[in-house]
C-alpha cells in the first residue's frame, strides 16, 4: 500500500520486508529493492525525514531514522493499516 501511495504521488520509493519487519526507502528509482549498504546510504534521507514528520503530524509514529526497521504486530488491525495508508497518501502529497 505504501509503494502504491508513493507511486500515485510520483515519488520514487521502495519497501523491504522480512516477516513483520519492514524498511522504507526513498530511492532514486521506484520499486528497486535496497539490498546493500551503498544503496541504503544513497537513499534520500532528507525526504525520509520530511515523510516521518508528515506522518507524525497525522498521528502515525514510524521509526525516526531512515536506517531503522519498523514492525507490524497483532495490534495493527485493518482499521490501523487503513488509517496509516490514508495518512501516507496525504504525507506523500505534502512532501
VMD Tcl script that builds the backbone (N, CA, C; Angstrom):
set m [mol new atoms 285]
animate dup $m
set s [atomselect $m all]
$s set {name element resname resid chain x y z} {
  {N N UNK 1 A 0.800 -1.197 0.000}
  {CA C UNK 1 A 0.000 0.000 0.000}
  {C C UNK 1 A 0.848 1.269 0.000}
  {N N UNK 2 A 1.962 1.237 0.745}
  {CA C UNK 2 A 2.833 2.413 0.794}
  {C C UNK 2 A 3.486 2.668 -0.560}
  {N N UNK 3 A 3.918 1.607 -1.226}
  {CA C UNK 3 A 4.529 1.791 -2.543}
  {C C UNK 3 A 3.520 2.347 -3.539}
  {N N UNK 4 A 2.279 1.886 -3.492}
  {CA C UNK 4 A 1.239 2.391 -4.386}
  {C C UNK 4 A 0.941 3.860 -4.098}
  {N N UNK 5 A 0.902 4.238 -2.821}
  {CA C UNK 5 A 0.644 5.643 -2.457}
  {C C UNK 5 A 1.774 6.542 -2.931}
  {N N UNK 6 A 3.007 6.086 -2.787}
  {CA C UNK 6 A 4.152 6.868 -3.259}
  {C C UNK 6 A 4.120 6.995 -4.779}
  {N N UNK 7 A 3.827 5.901 -5.462}
  {CA C UNK 7 A 3.772 5.922 -6.931}
  {C C UNK 7 A 2.700 6.891 -7.410}
  {N N UNK 8 A 1.549 6.906 -6.746}
  {CA C UNK 8 A 0.469 7.824 -7.126}
  {C C UNK 8 A 0.894 9.278 -6.967}
  {N N UNK 9 A 1.808 9.542 -6.023}
  {CA C UNK 9 A 2.312 10.898 -5.802}
  {C C UNK 9 A 3.545 11.192 -6.646}
  {N N UNK 10 A 4.009 10.191 -7.411}
  {CA C UNK 10 A 5.185 10.380 -8.254}
  {C C UNK 10 A 6.492 10.407 -7.493}
  {N N UNK 11 A 6.532 9.714 -6.357}
  {CA C UNK 11 A 7.719 9.706 -5.503}
  {C C UNK 11 A 8.421 8.354 -5.605}
  {N N UNK 12 A 9.695 8.342 -6.010}
  {CA C UNK 12 A 10.446 7.081 -6.037}
  {C C UNK 12 A 10.600 6.534 -4.612}
  {N N UNK 13 A 10.157 5.313 -4.405}
  {CA C UNK 13 A 10.056 4.763 -3.060}
  {C C UNK 13 A 10.092 3.253 -3.148}
  {N N UNK 14 A 10.669 2.626 -2.167}
  {CA C UNK 14 A 10.742 1.173 -2.134}
  {C C UNK 14 A 10.611 0.698 -0.697}
  {N N UNK 15 A 10.047 -0.476 -0.543}
  {CA C UNK 15 A 9.968 -1.095 0.776}
  {C C UNK 15 A 10.646 -2.454 0.726}
  {N N UNK 16 A 11.199 -2.840 1.833}
  {CA C UNK 16 A 11.722 -4.194 2.025}
  {C C UNK 16 A 10.992 -4.785 3.217}
  {N N UNK 17 A 10.816 -6.112 3.196}
  {CA C UNK 17 A 10.091 -6.760 4.283}
  {C C UNK 17 A 10.644 -8.152 4.523}
  {N N UNK 18 A 10.748 -8.500 5.793}
  {CA C UNK 18 A 11.057 -9.861 6.222}
  {C C UNK 18 A 10.126 -10.139 7.393}
  {N N UNK 19 A 9.210 -11.074 7.206}
  {CA C UNK 19 A 8.239 -11.341 8.260}
  {C C UNK 19 A 7.454 -10.080 8.556}
  {N N UNK 20 A 7.426 -9.674 9.815}
  {CA C UNK 20 A 6.686 -8.472 10.197}
  {C C UNK 20 A 7.582 -7.236 10.283}
  {N N UNK 21 A 8.847 -7.362 9.897}
  {CA C UNK 21 A 9.797 -6.244 9.939}
  {C C UNK 21 A 9.866 -5.613 8.543}
  {N N UNK 22 A 9.879 -4.272 8.502}
  {CA C UNK 22 A 9.920 -3.604 7.206}
  {C C UNK 22 A 10.839 -2.388 7.243}
  {N N UNK 23 A 11.300 -2.001 6.054}
  {CA C UNK 23 A 12.112 -0.801 5.893}
  {C C UNK 23 A 11.535 0.042 4.779}
  {N N UNK 24 A 11.678 1.359 4.906}
  {CA C UNK 24 A 11.156 2.317 3.938}
  {C C UNK 24 A 12.320 3.087 3.338}
  {N N UNK 25 A 12.355 3.186 2.027}
  {CA C UNK 25 A 13.481 3.830 1.351}
  {C C UNK 25 A 13.002 4.772 0.252}
  {N N UNK 26 A 13.463 5.991 0.291}
  {CA C UNK 26 A 13.220 6.955 -0.779}
  {C C UNK 26 A 14.383 6.818 -1.752}
  {N N UNK 27 A 14.163 6.015 -2.772}
  {CA C UNK 27 A 15.200 5.609 -3.704}
  {C C UNK 27 A 15.248 6.525 -4.923}
  {N N UNK 28 A 16.287 6.371 -5.713}
  {CA C UNK 28 A 16.393 7.131 -6.959}
  {C C UNK 28 A 15.433 6.581 -8.008}
  {N N UNK 29 A 15.080 5.302 -7.888}
  {CA C UNK 29 A 14.198 4.657 -8.850}
  {C C UNK 29 A 13.161 3.839 -8.095}
  {N N UNK 30 A 11.897 4.104 -8.359}
  {CA C UNK 30 A 10.812 3.427 -7.648}
  {C C UNK 30 A 10.887 1.919 -7.808}
  {N N UNK 31 A 10.598 1.213 -6.720}
  {CA C UNK 31 A 10.488 -0.235 -6.766}
  {C C UNK 31 A 11.794 -1.002 -6.720}
  {N N UNK 32 A 12.920 -0.320 -6.778}
  {CA C UNK 32 A 14.212 -1.015 -6.714}
  {C C UNK 32 A 14.472 -1.407 -5.263}
  {N N UNK 33 A 14.652 -2.675 -5.007}
  {CA C UNK 33 A 14.895 -3.144 -3.648}
  {C C UNK 33 A 16.273 -2.717 -3.170}
  {N N UNK 34 A 16.318 -2.200 -1.969}
  {CA C UNK 34 A 17.575 -1.780 -1.354}
  {C C UNK 34 A 18.155 -2.995 -0.644}
  {N N UNK 35 A 19.295 -3.458 -1.143}
  {CA C UNK 35 A 19.882 -4.694 -0.620}
  {C C UNK 35 A 21.309 -4.534 -0.136}
  {N N UNK 36 A 21.931 -3.377 -0.385}
  {CA C UNK 36 A 23.326 -3.196 0.004}
  {C C UNK 36 A 23.471 -1.909 0.806}
  {N N UNK 37 A 24.579 -1.834 1.503}
  {CA C UNK 37 A 24.901 -0.624 2.254}
  {C C UNK 37 A 24.977 0.580 1.319}
  {N N UNK 38 A 25.630 0.407 0.186}
  {CA C UNK 38 A 25.774 1.508 -0.771}
  {C C UNK 38 A 24.410 2.009 -1.245}
  {N N UNK 39 A 23.478 1.096 -1.501}
  {CA C UNK 39 A 22.133 1.501 -1.905}
  {C C UNK 39 A 21.422 2.240 -0.771}
  {N N UNK 40 A 21.577 1.768 0.447}
  {CA C UNK 40 A 20.909 2.393 1.589}
  {C C UNK 40 A 21.391 3.822 1.808}
  {N N UNK 41 A 22.695 4.030 1.769}
  {CA C UNK 41 A 23.210 5.376 2.035}
  {C C UNK 41 A 22.974 6.318 0.861}
  {N N UNK 42 A 22.640 5.777 -0.311}
  {CA C UNK 42 A 22.331 6.625 -1.468}
  {C C UNK 42 A 20.885 7.117 -1.446}
  {N N UNK 43 A 20.076 6.585 -0.552}
  {CA C UNK 43 A 18.673 6.991 -0.476}
  {C C UNK 43 A 18.543 8.413 0.051}
  {N N UNK 44 A 17.392 9.004 -0.214}
  {CA C UNK 44 A 17.119 10.396 0.147}
  {C C UNK 44 A 16.647 10.462 1.606}
  {N N UNK 45 A 17.591 10.623 2.521}
  {CA C UNK 45 A 17.251 10.654 3.955}
  {C C UNK 45 A 16.537 11.946 4.336}
  {N N UNK 46 A 16.783 13.022 3.620}
  {CA C UNK 46 A 16.067 14.276 3.901}
  {C C UNK 46 A 14.582 14.113 3.595}
  {N N UNK 47 A 14.277 13.422 2.505}
  {CA C UNK 47 A 12.870 13.177 2.169}
  {C C UNK 47 A 12.252 12.227 3.185}
  {N N UNK 48 A 13.014 11.225 3.628}
  {CA C UNK 48 A 12.507 10.332 4.679}
  {C C UNK 48 A 12.150 11.161 5.914}
  {N N UNK 49 A 13.003 12.101 6.276}
  {CA C UNK 49 A 12.761 12.938 7.450}
  {C C UNK 49 A 11.463 13.744 7.294}
  {N N UNK 50 A 11.258 14.304 6.113}
  {CA C UNK 50 A 10.013 15.048 5.869}
  {C C UNK 50 A 8.802 14.115 5.952}
  {N N UNK 51 A 8.933 12.908 5.399}
  {CA C UNK 51 A 7.849 11.939 5.467}
  {C C UNK 51 A 7.575 11.537 6.910}
  {N N UNK 52 A 8.625 11.258 7.660}
  {CA C UNK 52 A 8.472 10.890 9.075}
  {C C UNK 52 A 7.659 11.955 9.809}
  {N N UNK 53 A 8.025 13.223 9.646}
  {CA C UNK 53 A 7.334 14.311 10.359}
  {C C UNK 53 A 5.910 14.520 9.833}
  {N N UNK 54 A 5.701 14.327 8.532}
  {CA C UNK 54 A 4.350 14.441 7.985}
  {C C UNK 54 A 3.458 13.326 8.526}
  {N N UNK 55 A 4.001 12.132 8.669}
  {CA C UNK 55 A 3.233 11.027 9.249}
  {C C UNK 55 A 2.980 11.265 10.734}
  {N N UNK 56 A 3.984 11.738 11.445}
  {CA C UNK 56 A 3.830 12.026 12.874}
  {C C UNK 56 A 2.735 13.063 13.092}
  {N N UNK 57 A 2.683 14.081 12.242}
  {CA C UNK 57 A 1.648 15.110 12.347}
  {C C UNK 57 A 0.250 14.529 12.134}
  {N N UNK 58 A 0.190 13.383 11.478}
  {CA C UNK 58 A -1.090 12.708 11.230}
  {C C UNK 58 A -1.334 11.557 12.210}
  {N N UNK 59 A -0.525 11.486 13.252}
  {CA C UNK 59 A -0.736 10.501 14.307}
  {C C UNK 59 A -0.104 9.148 14.076}
  {N N UNK 60 A 0.788 9.038 13.078}
  {CA C UNK 60 A 1.447 7.762 12.801}
  {C C UNK 60 A 2.923 7.898 13.155}
  {N N UNK 61 A 3.358 7.127 14.132}
  {CA C UNK 61 A 4.751 7.174 14.566}
  {C C UNK 61 A 5.515 6.040 13.902}
  {N N UNK 62 A 6.468 6.400 13.059}
  {CA C UNK 62 A 7.366 5.439 12.416}
  {C C UNK 62 A 8.724 5.497 13.093}
  {N N UNK 63 A 9.573 4.533 12.811}
  {CA C UNK 63 A 10.952 4.611 13.290}
  {C C UNK 63 A 11.547 5.917 12.761}
  {N N UNK 64 A 12.204 6.712 13.601}
  {CA C UNK 64 A 12.614 8.057 13.205}
  {C C UNK 64 A 13.845 8.148 12.313}
  {N N UNK 65 A 14.517 7.063 12.057}
  {CA C UNK 65 A 15.696 7.087 11.193}
  {C C UNK 65 A 15.415 6.292 9.926}
  {N N UNK 66 A 15.942 6.772 8.819}
  {CA C UNK 66 A 15.792 6.057 7.555}
  {C C UNK 66 A 16.474 4.697 7.590}
  {N N UNK 67 A 17.312 4.466 8.581}
  {CA C UNK 67 A 18.072 3.214 8.657}
  {C C UNK 67 A 17.552 2.284 9.756}
  {N N UNK 68 A 16.378 2.578 10.295}
  {CA C UNK 68 A 15.762 1.723 11.304}
  {C C UNK 68 A 14.627 0.935 10.675}
  {N N UNK 69 A 14.303 -0.184 11.277}
  {CA C UNK 69 A 13.200 -1.019 10.805}
  {C C UNK 69 A 11.924 -0.686 11.562}
  {N N UNK 70 A 10.817 -0.914 10.904}
  {CA C UNK 70 A 9.507 -0.841 11.544}
  {C C UNK 70 A 8.997 -2.255 11.740}
  {N N UNK 71 A 8.020 -2.411 12.600}
  {CA C UNK 71 A 7.482 -3.733 12.909}
  {C C UNK 71 A 5.963 -3.686 12.948}
  {N N UNK 72 A 5.334 -4.669 12.349}
  {CA C UNK 72 A 3.897 -4.859 12.472}
  {C C UNK 72 A 3.639 -5.830 13.606}
  {N N UNK 73 A 2.474 -5.683 14.237}
  {CA C UNK 73 A 2.101 -6.614 15.298}
  {C C UNK 73 A 0.608 -6.908 15.204}
  {N N UNK 74 A 0.127 -7.739 16.067}
  {CA C UNK 74 A -1.304 -8.068 16.100}
  {C C UNK 74 A -2.141 -6.849 16.477}
  {N N UNK 75 A -1.531 -5.830 17.066}
  {CA C UNK 75 A -2.263 -4.606 17.409}
  {C C UNK 75 A -2.602 -3.788 16.168}
  {N N UNK 76 A -1.937 -4.065 15.055}
  {CA C UNK 76 A -2.175 -3.333 13.808}
  {C C UNK 76 A -3.265 -4.048 13.008}
  {N N UNK 77 A -4.512 -3.724 13.325}
  {CA C UNK 77 A -5.628 -4.366 12.623}
  {C C UNK 77 A -5.921 -3.618 11.313}
  {N N UNK 78 A -6.929 -4.054 10.599}
  {CA C UNK 78 A -7.262 -3.453 9.309}
  {C C UNK 78 A -7.541 -1.959 9.419}
  {N N UNK 79 A -8.194 -1.537 10.500}
  {CA C UNK 79 A -8.504 -0.119 10.679}
  {C C UNK 79 A -7.231 0.713 10.834}
  {N N UNK 80 A -6.264 0.203 11.579}
  {CA C UNK 80 A -4.998 0.910 11.782}
  {C C UNK 80 A -4.217 0.977 10.466}
  {N N UNK 81 A -4.196 -0.114 9.740}
  {CA C UNK 81 A -3.481 -0.125 8.462}
  {C C UNK 81 A -4.143 0.823 7.467}
  {N N UNK 82 A -5.466 0.842 7.426}
  {CA C UNK 82 A -6.175 1.775 6.543}
  {C C UNK 82 A -5.878 3.218 6.922}
  {N N UNK 83 A -5.903 3.528 8.217}
  {CA C UNK 83 A -5.595 4.889 8.678}
  {C C UNK 83 A -4.157 5.268 8.342}
  {N N UNK 84 A -3.247 4.307 8.451}
  {CA C UNK 84 A -1.835 4.559 8.123}
  {C C UNK 84 A -1.677 4.861 6.637}
  {N N UNK 85 A -2.348 4.097 5.800}
  {CA C UNK 85 A -2.259 4.336 4.360}
  {C C UNK 85 A -2.912 5.657 3.976}
  {N N UNK 86 A -4.006 6.021 4.631}
  {CA C UNK 86 A -4.627 7.335 4.380}
  {C C UNK 86 A -3.657 8.453 4.747}
  {N N UNK 87 A -3.007 8.304 5.909}
  {CA C UNK 87 A -2.016 9.299 6.344}
  {C C UNK 87 A -0.848 9.350 5.367}
  {N N UNK 88 A -0.414 8.201 4.883}
  {CA C UNK 88 A 0.715 8.145 3.949}
  {C C UNK 88 A 0.371 8.843 2.637}
  {N N UNK 89 A -0.848 8.640 2.123}
  {CA C UNK 89 A -1.227 9.321 0.878}
  {C C UNK 89 A -1.144 10.829 1.059}
  {N N UNK 90 A -1.627 11.327 2.183}
  {CA C UNK 90 A -1.571 12.766 2.447}
  {C C UNK 90 A -0.125 13.226 2.641}
  {N N UNK 91 A 0.667 12.431 3.335}
  {CA C UNK 91 A 2.068 12.791 3.577}
  {C C UNK 91 A 2.870 12.805 2.282}
  {N N UNK 92 A 2.667 11.806 1.421}
  {CA C UNK 92 A 3.371 11.780 0.138}
  {C C UNK 92 A 2.981 12.999 -0.699}
  {N N UNK 93 A 1.719 13.382 -0.668}
  {CA C UNK 93 A 1.284 14.561 -1.422}
  {C C UNK 93 A 1.936 15.832 -0.884}
  {N N UNK 94 A 2.199 15.851 0.415}
  {CA C UNK 94 A 2.795 17.035 1.055}
  {C C UNK 94 A 4.290 17.168 0.807}
  {N N UNK 95 A 4.974 16.043 0.723}
  {CA C UNK 95 A 6.437 16.115 0.610}
  {C C UNK 95 A 6.881 16.134 -0.840}
}
mol reanalyze $m
mol bondsrecalc $m
mol representation Tube
mol addrep $m
